[in-house]
Amino acid sequence: MGYKYKKAKKSKLKSVEKVEGEPIEWKIERIVSNNEPISDGAPEIFTDRKEGVISAYNIRTDRWEIASDAMDKVSGSIQAKRDAKGKIPEKGESKVIELKKDTKVSEAKSTEGTAEAK
């Protein structure tokens, strides 16, 4: 008996080009020895006190409302699909299928109520 192996499907994922980073020790030494300004880093997210805290950067922001709105949209689309399946088709849209009667009837007799069946 020969076994047939299925060929592996090729993935559509693309590889990311790898870049070797500079160790932090070398970077600090380069900046200190050349008196270079620190040019890279994360953007500052601090705002003036009068502006308050930006909600995008506030760790205490309640994201429950955003998530519940998204889930309402998802459940609404699922419900719309269900309603579309249960919709009664209008005239002209329905498909009529004729059922054929089986002319062959079984000749077997029921054994219920007989002494042999007990």
A tleap script that builds the chain and sets N, CA, C and O, in Angstrom:
source leaprc.protein.ff14SB
mol = sequence {
  NMET GLY TYR LYS TYR LYS LYS ALA LYS LYS
  SER LYS LEU LYS SER VAL GLU LYS VAL GLU
  GLY GLU PRO ILE GLU TRP LYS ILE GLU ARG
  ILE VAL SER ASN ASN GLU PRO ILE SER ASP
  GLY ALA PRO GLU ILE PHE THR ASP ARG LYS
  GLU GLY VAL ILE SER ALA TYR ASN ILE ARG
  THR ASP ARG TRP GLU ILE ALA SER ASP ALA
  MET ASP LYS VAL SER GLY SER ILE GLN ALA
  LYS ARG ASP ALA LYS GLY LYS ILE PRO GLU
  LYS GLY GLU SER LYS VAL ILE GLU LEU LYS
  LYS ASP THR LYS VAL SER GLU ALA LYS SER
  THR GLU GLY THR ALA GLU ALA CLYS
}
set mol.1.N position { 0.833 -1.175 0.000 }
set mol.1.CA position { 0.000 0.000 0.000 }
set mol.1.C position { 0.882 1.244 0.000 }
set mol.1.O position { 1.758 1.389 0.853 }
set mol.2.N position { 0.659 2.112 -0.925 }
set mol.2.CA position { 1.448 3.336 -0.973 }
set mol.2.C position { 0.726 4.464 -0.254 }
set mol.2.O position { -0.493 4.599 -0.352 }
set mol.3.N position { 1.465 5.240 0.442 }
set mol.3.CA position { 0.890 6.384 1.143 }
set mol.3.C position { 1.047 7.619 0.276 }
set mol.3.O position { 2.078 7.823 -0.365 }
set mol.4.N position { 0.025 8.426 0.269 }
set mol.4.CA position { 0.081 9.679 -0.466 }
set mol.4.C position { 0.181 10.805 0.550 }
set mol.4.O position { -0.655 10.926 1.446 }
set mol.5.N position { 1.190 11.610 0.406 }
set mol.5.CA position { 1.384 12.728 1.315 }
set mol.5.C position { 0.874 13.993 0.646 }
set mol.5.O position { 1.088 14.224 -0.544 }
set mol.6.N position { 0.211 14.784 1.421 }
set mol.6.CA position { -0.263 16.063 0.907 }
set mol.6.C position { 0.896 17.047 0.902 }
set mol.6.O position { 1.721 17.062 1.816 }
set mol.7.N position { 0.946 17.848 -0.118 }
set mol.7.CA position { 1.985 18.871 -0.183 }
set mol.7.C position { 1.641 19.981 0.800 }
set mol.7.O position { 0.477 20.350 0.960 }
set mol.8.N position { 2.654 20.499 1.445 }
set mol.8.CA position { 2.443 21.586 2.404 }
set mol.8.C position { 2.038 22.845 1.645 }
set mol.8.O position { 2.603 23.167 0.600 }
set mol.9.N position { 1.057 23.545 2.186 }
set mol.9.CA position { 0.612 24.782 1.560 }
set mol.9.C position { 1.610 25.886 1.868 }
set mol.9.O position { 2.121 25.988 2.983 }
set mol.10.N position { 1.873 26.694 0.885 }
set mol.10.CA position { 2.779 27.823 1.075 }
set mol.10.C position { 2.034 28.928 1.813 }
set mol.10.O position { 0.890 29.246 1.486 }
set mol.11.N position { 2.679 29.494 2.790 }
set mol.11.CA position { 2.078 30.570 3.574 }
set mol.11.C position { 2.176 31.878 2.799 }
set mol.11.O position { 3.112 32.084 2.026 }
set mol.12.N position { 1.217 32.747 3.008 }
set mol.12.CA position { 1.227 34.059 2.368 }
set mol.12.C position { 1.917 35.103 3.233 }
set mol.12.O position { 1.987 36.273 2.857 }
set mol.13.N position { 2.430 34.688 4.393 }
set mol.13.CA position { 3.120 35.619 5.274 }
set mol.13.C position { 4.476 35.975 4.696 }
set mol.13.O position { 5.183 35.115 4.171 }
set mol.14.N position { 4.829 37.220 4.793 }
set mol.14.CA position { 6.113 37.689 4.289 }
set mol.14.C position { 7.055 37.919 5.460 }
set mol.14.O position { 6.633 38.328 6.541 }
set mol.15.N position { 8.315 37.656 5.237 }
set mol.15.CA position { 9.322 37.834 6.267 }
set mol.15.C position { 9.677 39.316 6.398 }
set mol.15.O position { 9.586 40.077 5.434 }
set mol.16.N position { 10.075 39.702 7.581 }
set mol.16.CA position { 10.508 41.070 7.845 }
set mol.16.C position { 12.028 41.113 7.732 }
set mol.16.O position { 12.718 40.206 8.198 }
set mol.17.N position { 12.539 42.162 7.116 }
set mol.17.CA position { 13.981 42.277 6.976 }
set mol.17.C position { 14.593 42.551 8.347 }
set mol.17.O position { 14.171 43.464 9.056 }
set mol.18.N position { 15.578 41.761 8.702 }
set mol.18.CA position { 16.201 41.881 10.014 }
set mol.18.C position { 17.299 42.934 9.974 }
set mol.18.O position { 18.043 43.028 8.998 }
set mol.19.N position { 17.396 43.721 11.035 }
set mol.19.CA position { 18.420 44.755 11.149 }
set mol.19.C position { 19.107 44.581 12.497 }
set mol.19.O position { 18.447 44.493 13.532 }
set mol.20.N position { 20.412 44.534 12.476 }
set mol.20.CA position { 21.172 44.388 13.712 }
set mol.20.C position { 21.213 45.741 14.425 }
set mol.20.O position { 21.567 46.754 13.821 }
set mol.21.N position { 20.856 45.755 15.695 }
set mol.21.CA position { 20.844 46.988 16.459 }
set mol.21.C position { 22.196 47.280 17.108 }
set mol.21.O position { 23.056 46.405 17.212 }
set mol.22.N position { 22.360 48.511 17.535 }
set mol.22.CA position { 23.600 48.924 18.205 }
set mol.22.C position { 23.430 48.706 19.707 }
set mol.22.O position { 22.437 49.156 20.278 }
set mol.23.N position { 24.366 48.032 20.356 }
set mol.23.CA position { 24.262 47.845 21.805 }
set mol.23.C position { 24.249 49.196 22.533 }
set mol.23.O position { 24.886 50.155 22.099 }
set mol.24.N position { 23.519 49.249 23.634 }
set mol.24.CA position { 23.350 50.500 24.380 }
set mol.24.C position { 24.673 51.036 24.913 }
set mol.24.O position { 24.867 52.248 25.002 }
set mol.25.N position { 25.586 50.126 25.269 }
set mol.25.CA position { 26.885 50.573 25.781 }
set mol.25.C position { 27.652 51.330 24.712 }
set mol.25.O position { 28.245 52.371 24.996 }
set mol.26.N position { 27.650 50.821 23.480 }
set mol.26.CA position { 28.356 51.478 22.382 }
set mol.26.C position { 27.708 52.821 22.053 }
set mol.26.O position { 28.392 53.798 21.750 }
set mol.27.N position { 26.386 52.851 22.119 }
set mol.27.CA position { 25.672 54.084 21.795 }
set mol.27.C position { 25.989 55.178 22.816 }
set mol.27.O position { 26.226 56.328 22.446 }
set mol.28.N position { 25.992 54.818 24.096 }
set mol.28.CA position { 26.300 55.806 25.143 }
set mol.28.C position { 27.729 56.294 24.985 }
set mol.28.O position { 27.995 57.490 25.106 }
set mol.29.N position { 28.645 55.382 24.716 }
set mol.29.CA position { 30.043 55.768 24.535 }
set mol.29.C position { 30.204 56.707 23.338 }
set mol.29.O position { 30.955 57.679 23.413 }
set mol.30.N position { 29.513 56.425 22.250 }
set mol.30.CA position { 29.585 57.272 21.058 }
set mol.30.C position { 29.026 58.660 21.342 }
set mol.30.O position { 29.625 59.655 20.935 }
set mol.31.N position { 27.892 58.748 22.029 }
set mol.31.CA position { 27.265 60.037 22.313 }
set mol.31.C position { 28.140 60.863 23.254 }
set mol.31.O position { 28.307 62.066 23.055 }
set mol.32.N position { 28.700 60.216 24.279 }
set mol.32.CA position { 29.517 60.942 25.256 }
set mol.32.C position { 30.836 61.394 24.622 }
set mol.32.O position { 31.256 62.533 24.825 }
set mol.33.N position { 31.479 60.533 23.871 }
set mol.33.CA position { 32.790 60.877 23.318 }
set mol.33.C position { 32.691 61.908 22.194 }
set mol.33.O position { 33.604 62.719 22.039 }
set mol.34.N position { 31.619 61.904 21.410 }
set mol.34.CA position { 31.487 62.847 20.290 }
set mol.34.C position { 30.639 64.055 20.638 }
set mol.34.O position { 30.434 64.922 19.789 }
set mol.35.N position { 30.140 64.136 21.862 }
set mol.35.CA position { 29.255 65.223 22.303 }
set mol.35.C position { 28.052 65.379 21.367 }
set mol.35.O position { 27.642 66.493 21.040 }
set mol.36.N position { 27.500 64.243 20.948 }
set mol.36.CA position { 26.335 64.266 20.061 }
set mol.36.C position { 25.061 64.483 20.884 }
set mol.36.O position { 24.971 64.025 22.023 }
set mol.37.N position { 24.091 65.172 20.313 }
set mol.37.CA position { 22.801 65.279 21.016 }
set mol.37.C position { 22.037 63.949 20.877 }
set mol.37.O position { 22.214 63.211 19.907 }
set mol.38.N position { 21.203 63.674 21.850 }
set mol.38.CA position { 20.392 62.457 21.788 }
set mol.38.C position { 19.228 62.753 20.840 }
set mol.38.O position { 18.315 63.514 21.164 }
set mol.39.N position { 19.287 62.140 19.677 }
set mol.39.CA position { 18.312 62.467 18.640 }
set mol.39.C position { 17.152 61.480 18.570 }
set mol.39.O position { 16.056 61.861 18.158 }
set mol.40.N position { 17.356 60.243 18.954 }
set mol.40.CA position { 16.273 59.275 18.848 }
set mol.40.C position { 15.634 59.044 20.218 }
set mol.40.O position { 16.184 59.417 21.254 }
set mol.41.N position { 14.496 58.436 20.190 }
set mol.41.CA position { 13.785 58.148 21.441 }
set mol.41.C position { 12.301 58.264 21.232 }
set mol.41.O position { 11.835 58.538 20.126 }
set mol.42.N position { 11.571 58.058 22.281 }
set mol.42.CA position { 10.112 58.119 22.216 }
set mol.42.C position { 9.648 59.573 22.221 }
set mol.42.O position { 10.299 60.430 22.818 }
set mol.43.N position { 8.536 59.850 21.564 }
set mol.43.CA position { 8.025 61.224 21.578 }
set mol.43.C position { 7.516 61.589 22.975 }
set mol.43.O position { 7.059 60.729 23.728 }
set mol.44.N position { 7.600 62.849 23.297 }
set mol.44.CA position { 7.113 63.292 24.601 }
set mol.44.C position { 5.599 63.314 24.595 }
set mol.44.O position { 4.981 63.836 23.667 }
set mol.45.N position { 5.015 62.759 25.610 }
set mol.45.CA position { 3.559 62.702 25.691 }
set mol.45.C position { 3.018 63.594 26.804 }
set mol.45.O position { 1.831 63.546 27.127 }
set mol.46.N position { 3.880 64.391 27.377 }
set mol.46.CA position { 3.450 65.273 28.447 }
set mol.46.C position { 2.808 66.519 27.854 }
set mol.46.O position { 3.242 67.023 26.818 }
set mol.47.N position { 1.787 67.002 28.512 }
set mol.47.CA position { 1.098 68.211 28.063 }
set mol.47.C position { 1.117 69.233 29.185 }
set mol.47.O position { 1.461 68.922 30.325 }
set mol.48.N position { 0.746 70.440 28.848 }
set mol.48.CA position { 0.648 71.472 29.881 }
set mol.48.C position { -0.451 71.106 30.856 }
set mol.48.O position { -1.420 70.429 30.512 }
set mol.49.N position { -0.273 71.577 32.094 }
set mol.49.CA position { -1.246 71.245 33.132 }
set mol.49.C position { -2.632 71.787 32.785 }
set mol.49.O position { -3.638 71.152 33.101 }
set mol.50.N position { -2.696 72.946 32.143 }
set mol.50.CA position { -3.989 73.530 31.816 }
set mol.50.C position { -4.729 72.703 30.754 }
set mol.50.O position { -5.959 72.733 30.702 }
set mol.51.N position { -3.994 71.968 29.908 }
set mol.51.CA position { -4.627 71.120 28.895 }
set mol.51.C position { -5.137 69.806 29.488 }
set mol.51.O position { -6.058 69.188 28.954 }
set mol.52.N position { -4.538 69.397 30.576 }
set mol.52.CA position { -4.946 68.144 31.191 }
set mol.52.C position { -4.255 66.963 30.531 }
set mol.52.O position { -3.323 67.134 29.745 }
set mol.53.N position { -4.717 65.770 30.856 }
set mol.53.CA position { -4.129 64.546 30.326 }
set mol.53.C position { -4.884 64.134 29.067 }
set mol.53.O position { -6.114 64.088 29.059 }
set mol.54.N position { -4.147 63.840 28.014 }
set mol.54.CA position { -4.772 63.383 26.780 }
set mol.54.C position { -5.289 61.966 27.010 }
set mol.54.O position { -4.571 61.117 27.539 }
set mol.55.N position { -6.526 61.713 26.614 }
set mol.55.CA position { -7.132 60.412 26.907 }
set mol.55.C position { -6.416 59.267 26.207 }
set mol.55.O position { -6.458 58.136 26.692 }
set mol.56.N position { -5.760 59.525 25.083 }
set mol.56.CA position { -5.034 58.462 24.383 }
set mol.56.C position { -3.838 57.984 25.199 }
set mol.56.O position { -3.427 56.830 25.076 }
set mol.57.N position { -3.280 58.854 26.026 }
set mol.57.CA position { -2.115 58.505 26.830 }
set mol.57.C position { -2.454 58.242 28.288 }
set mol.57.O position { -1.569 57.905 29.075 }
set mol.58.N position { -3.711 58.387 28.660 }
set mol.58.CA position { -4.118 58.204 30.049 }
set mol.58.C position { -4.294 56.713 30.334 }
set mol.58.O position { -5.118 56.046 29.708 }
set mol.59.N position { -3.523 56.205 31.271 }
set mol.59.CA position { -3.628 54.780 31.597 }
set mol.59.C position { -4.909 54.472 32.342 }
set mol.59.O position { -5.292 53.306 32.444 }
set mol.60.N position { -5.574 55.471 32.859 }
set mol.60.CA position { -6.807 55.258 33.607 }
set mol.60.C position { -8.062 55.401 32.741 }
set mol.60.O position { -9.180 55.301 33.247 }
set mol.61.N position { -7.878 55.635 31.438 }
set mol.61.CA position { -9.021 55.805 30.549 }
set mol.61.C position { -9.796 54.503 30.465 }
set mol.61.O position { -9.224 53.427 30.291 }
set mol.62.N position { -11.089 54.623 30.591 }
set mol.62.CA position { -11.929 53.441 30.514 }
set mol.62.C position { -12.238 53.169 29.050 }
set mol.62.O position { -12.928 53.952 28.397 }
set mol.63.N position { -11.733 52.075 28.547 }
set mol.63.CA position { -11.947 51.727 27.140 }
set mol.63.C position { -13.140 50.795 26.967 }
set mol.63.O position { -13.349 50.250 25.883 }
set mol.64.N position { -13.918 50.609 28.019 }
set mol.64.CA position { -15.062 49.720 27.959 }
set mol.64.C position { -16.096 50.217 26.957 }
set mol.64.O position { -16.696 49.419 26.237 }
set mol.65.N position { -16.307 51.528 26.906 }
set mol.65.CA position { -17.305 52.080 25.983 }
set mol.65.C position { -16.907 51.823 24.537 }
set mol.65.O position { -17.752 51.485 23.709 }
set mol.66.N position { -15.645 51.980 24.236 }
set mol.66.CA position { -15.163 51.744 22.875 }
set mol.66.C position { -15.348 50.278 22.506 }
set mol.66.O position { -15.804 49.962 21.407 }
set mol.67.N position { -14.998 49.391 23.418 }
set mol.67.CA position { -15.139 47.956 23.155 }
set mol.67.C position { -16.603 47.557 23.023 }
set mol.67.O position { -16.944 46.740 22.169 }
set mol.68.N position { -17.473 48.123 23.857 }
set mol.68.CA position { -18.891 47.756 23.781 }
set mol.68.C position { -19.517 48.259 22.483 }
set mol.68.O position { -20.371 47.580 21.914 }
set mol.69.N position { -19.110 49.439 22.002 }
set mol.69.CA position { -19.609 49.934 20.714 }
set mol.69.C position { -19.188 49.009 19.580 }
set mol.69.O position { -19.979 48.713 18.685 }
set mol.70.N position { -17.935 48.555 19.624 }
set mol.70.CA position { -17.454 47.640 18.580 }
set mol.70.C position { -18.210 46.322 18.620 }
set mol.70.O position { -18.561 45.775 17.574 }
set mol.71.N position { -18.463 45.810 19.814 }
set mol.71.CA position { -19.179 44.540 19.928 }
set mol.71.C position { -20.650 44.681 19.519 }
set mol.71.O position { -21.242 43.726 19.015 }
set mol.72.N position { -21.244 45.862 19.731 }
set mol.72.CA position { -22.608 46.097 19.266 }
set mol.72.C position { -22.677 46.023 17.744 }
set mol.72.O position { -23.631 45.479 17.187 }
set mol.73.N position { -21.664 46.570 17.075 }
set mol.73.CA position { -21.630 46.510 15.614 }
set mol.73.C position { -21.478 45.073 15.143 }
set mol.73.O position { -22.126 44.661 14.181 }
set mol.74.N position { -20.630 44.311 15.812 }
set mol.74.CA position { -20.419 42.908 15.432 }
set mol.74.C position { -21.694 42.103 15.634 }
set mol.74.O position { -22.104 41.353 14.748 }
set mol.75.N position { -22.319 42.253 16.790 }
set mol.75.CA position { -23.543 41.493 17.049 }
set mol.75.C position { -24.672 41.926 16.119 }
set mol.75.O position { -25.515 41.110 15.745 }
set mol.76.N position { -24.694 43.205 15.743 }
set mol.76.CA position { -25.696 43.675 14.789 }
set mol.76.C position { -25.534 43.034 13.422 }
set mol.76.O position { -26.524 42.682 12.781 }
set mol.77.N position { -24.294 42.879 12.970 }
set mol.77.CA position { -24.069 42.250 11.673 }
set mol.77.C position { -24.414 40.767 11.721 }
set mol.77.O position { -24.952 40.227 10.754 }
set mol.78.N position { -24.114 40.104 12.827 }
set mol.78.CA position { -24.468 38.686 12.970 }
set mol.78.C position { -25.994 38.529 12.970 }
set mol.78.O position { -26.524 37.613 12.340 }
set mol.79.N position { -26.691 39.411 13.666 }
set mol.79.CA position { -28.152 39.348 13.706 }
set mol.79.C position { -28.742 39.615 12.329 }
set mol.79.O position { -29.739 38.995 11.958 }
set mol.80.N position { -28.149 40.523 11.566 }
set mol.80.CA position { -28.638 40.813 10.219 }
set mol.80.C position { -28.499 39.591 9.316 }
set mol.80.O position { -29.373 39.320 8.493 }
set mol.81.N position { -27.404 38.857 9.469 }
set mol.81.CA position { -27.219 37.627 8.686 }
set mol.81.C position { -28.275 36.590 9.055 }
set mol.81.O position { -28.822 35.916 8.182 }
set mol.82.N position { -28.559 36.463 10.347 }
set mol.82.CA position { -29.580 35.503 10.793 }
set mol.82.C position { -30.948 35.885 10.250 }
set mol.82.O position { -31.701 35.021 9.800 }
set mol.83.N position { -31.279 37.176 10.288 }
set mol.83.CA position { -32.570 37.630 9.792 }
set mol.83.C position { -32.698 37.387 8.296 }
set mol.83.O position { -33.781 37.062 7.809 }
set mol.84.N position { -31.595 37.542 7.563 }
set mol.84.CA position { -31.627 37.331 6.118 }
set mol.84.C position { -31.864 35.862 5.788 }
set mol.84.O position { -32.520 35.555 4.792 }
set mol.85.N position { -31.339 34.945 6.609 }
set mol.85.CA position { -31.558 33.515 6.364 }
set mol.85.C position { -33.010 33.131 6.634 }
set mol.85.O position { -33.557 32.281 5.933 }
set mol.86.N position { -33.634 33.729 7.620 }
set mol.86.CA position { -35.001 33.379 7.989 }
set mol.86.C position { -36.056 34.155 7.227 }
set mol.86.O position { -37.250 33.970 7.465 }
set mol.87.N position { -35.642 35.018 6.316 }
set mol.87.CA position { -36.584 35.853 5.578 }
set mol.87.C position { -37.401 35.004 4.611 }
set mol.87.O position { -36.853 34.138 3.928 }
set mol.88.N position { -38.691 35.245 4.551 }
set mol.88.CA position { -39.566 34.526 3.624 }
set mol.88.C position { -39.383 35.164 2.250 }
set mol.88.O position { -39.533 36.377 2.105 }
set mol.89.N position { -39.062 34.358 1.249 }
set mol.89.CA position { -38.843 34.929 -0.082 }
set mol.89.C position { -40.148 35.449 -0.687 }
set mol.89.O position { -41.225 34.919 -0.416 }
set mol.90.N position { -40.035 36.488 -1.506 }
set mol.90.CA position { -41.198 37.055 -2.177 }
set mol.90.C position { -41.558 36.182 -3.371 }
set mol.90.O position { -40.826 35.253 -3.713 }
set mol.91.N position { -42.699 36.487 -4.009 }
set mol.91.CA position { -43.121 35.700 -5.165 }
set mol.91.C position { -42.068 35.816 -6.259 }
set mol.91.O position { -41.506 36.886 -6.496 }
set mol.92.N position { -41.821 34.712 -6.906 }
set mol.92.CA position { -40.837 34.705 -7.980 }
set mol.92.C position { -39.444 34.347 -7.490 }
set mol.92.O position { -38.616 33.904 -8.286 }
set mol.93.N position { -39.162 34.523 -6.208 }
set mol.93.CA position { -37.843 34.210 -5.657 }
set mol.93.C position { -37.770 32.774 -5.145 }
set mol.93.O position { -36.687 32.202 -5.028 }
set mol.94.N position { -38.946 32.192 -4.837 }
set mol.94.CA position { -38.923 30.878 -4.210 }
set mol.94.C position { -38.668 29.781 -5.239 }
set mol.94.O position { -38.954 29.937 -6.426 }
set mol.95.N position { -38.134 28.693 -4.763 }
set mol.95.CA position { -37.835 27.556 -5.605 }
set mol.95.C position { -38.727 26.405 -5.161 }
set mol.95.O position { -38.735 26.035 -3.987 }
set mol.96.N position { -39.483 25.836 -6.109 }
set mol.96.CA position { -40.407 24.763 -5.789 }
set mol.96.C position { -39.741 23.445 -6.133 }
set mol.96.O position { -39.212 23.262 -7.229 }
set mol.97.N position { -39.777 22.536 -5.180 }
set mol.97.CA position { -39.193 21.213 -5.392 }
set mol.97.C position { -40.326 20.196 -5.315 }
set mol.97.O position { -41.082 20.169 -4.344 }
set mol.98.N position { -40.436 19.362 -6.343 }
set mol.98.CA position { -41.472 18.338 -6.342 }
set mol.98.C position { -40.939 17.100 -5.637 }
set mol.98.O position { -39.833 16.639 -5.920 }
set mol.99.N position { -41.727 16.570 -4.725 }
set mol.99.CA position { -41.343 15.364 -4.021 }
set mol.99.C position { -41.915 14.154 -4.731 }
set mol.99.O position { -43.083 14.139 -5.120 }
set mol.100.N position { -41.092 13.152 -4.893 }
set mol.100.CA position { -41.538 11.930 -5.546 }
set mol.100.C position { -41.997 10.948 -4.478 }
set mol.100.O position { -41.359 10.790 -3.437 }
set mol.101.N position { -43.112 10.294 -4.759 }
set mol.101.CA position { -43.608 9.294 -3.826 }
set mol.101.C position { -42.865 7.995 -4.070 }
set mol.101.O position { -42.605 7.619 -5.213 }
set mol.102.N position { -42.530 7.318 -2.995 }
set mol.102.CA position { -41.849 6.032 -3.108 }
set mol.102.C position { -42.904 4.960 -3.343 }
set mol.102.O position { -43.782 4.742 -2.508 }
set mol.103.N position { -42.808 4.305 -4.473 }
set mol.103.CA position { -43.809 3.287 -4.795 }
set mol.103.C position { -43.497 1.959 -4.138 }
set mol.103.O position { -44.379 1.106 -4.030 }
set mol.104.N position { -42.277 1.763 -3.700 }
set mol.104.CA position { -41.900 0.520 -3.045 }
set mol.104.C position { -42.235 0.624 -1.564 }
set mol.104.O position { -41.680 1.459 -0.850 }
set mol.105.N position { -43.125 -0.208 -1.119 }
set mol.105.CA position { -43.521 -0.212 0.272 }
set mol.105.C position { -43.004 -1.500 0.892 }
set mol.105.O position { -43.087 -2.564 0.279 }
set mol.106.N position { -42.488 -1.412 2.067 }
set mol.106.CA position { -41.935 -2.577 2.729 }
set mol.106.C position { -43.034 -3.583 3.057 }
set mol.106.O position { -44.134 -3.211 3.465 }
set mol.107.N position { -42.723 -4.834 2.876 }
set mol.107.CA position { -43.671 -5.913 3.150 }
set mol.107.C position { -43.536 -6.430 4.578 }
set mol.107.O position { -44.243 -7.366 4.951 }
set mol.108.N position { -42.654 -5.852 5.387 }
set mol.108.CA position { -42.426 -6.350 6.745 }
set mol.108.C position { -43.642 -6.094 7.611 }
set mol.108.O position { -44.315 -5.073 7.478 }
set mol.109.N position { -43.915 -7.043 8.507 }
set mol.109.CA position { -45.049 -6.919 9.407 }
set mol.109.C position { -44.545 -6.583 10.807 }
set mol.109.O position { -43.476 -7.032 11.218 }
set mol.110.N position { -45.307 -5.810 11.511 }
set mol.110.CA position { -44.951 -5.405 12.850 }
set mol.110.C position { -45.083 -6.588 13.794 }
set mol.110.O position { -46.007 -7.392 13.669 }
set mol.111.N position { -44.145 -6.692 14.751 }
set mol.111.CA position { -44.206 -7.758 15.741 }
set mol.111.C position { -44.691 -7.247 17.081 }
set mol.111.O position { -44.689 -7.987 18.065 }
set mol.112.N position { -45.103 -6.000 17.134 }
set mol.112.CA position { -45.593 -5.439 18.396 }
set mol.112.C position { -46.883 -6.122 18.792 }
set mol.112.O position { -47.766 -6.329 17.960 }
set mol.113.N position { -46.990 -6.463 20.033 }
set mol.113.CA position { -48.224 -7.045 20.562 }
set mol.113.C position { -48.299 -8.541 20.405 }
set mol.113.O position { -49.270 -9.155 20.846 }
set mol.114.N position { -47.329 -9.134 19.805 }
set mol.114.CA position { -47.364 -10.586 19.660 }
set mol.114.C position { -46.570 -11.220 20.791 }
set mol.114.O position { -45.745 -10.567 21.431 }
set mol.115.N position { -46.822 -12.464 21.022 }
set mol.115.CA position { -46.153 -13.182 22.115 }
set mol.115.C position { -44.683 -13.383 21.810 }
set mol.115.O position { -43.869 -13.463 22.730 }
set mol.116.N position { -44.325 -13.467 20.536 }
set mol.116.CA position { -42.935 -13.712 20.151 }
set mol.116.C position { -42.044 -12.513 20.458 }
set mol.116.O position { -40.854 -12.684 20.720 }
set mol.117.N position { -42.601 -11.306 20.430 }
set mol.117.CA position { -41.809 -10.113 20.632 }
set mol.117.C position { -41.474 -9.848 22.096 }
set mol.117.O position { -40.565 -9.076 22.402 }
set mol.118.N position { -42.212 -10.492 22.996 }
set mol.118.CA position { -42.009 -10.212 24.421 }
set mol.118.C position { -40.898 -10.957 24.963 }
set mol.118.O position { -40.593 -10.835 26.149 }
savepdb mol mol.pdb
quit
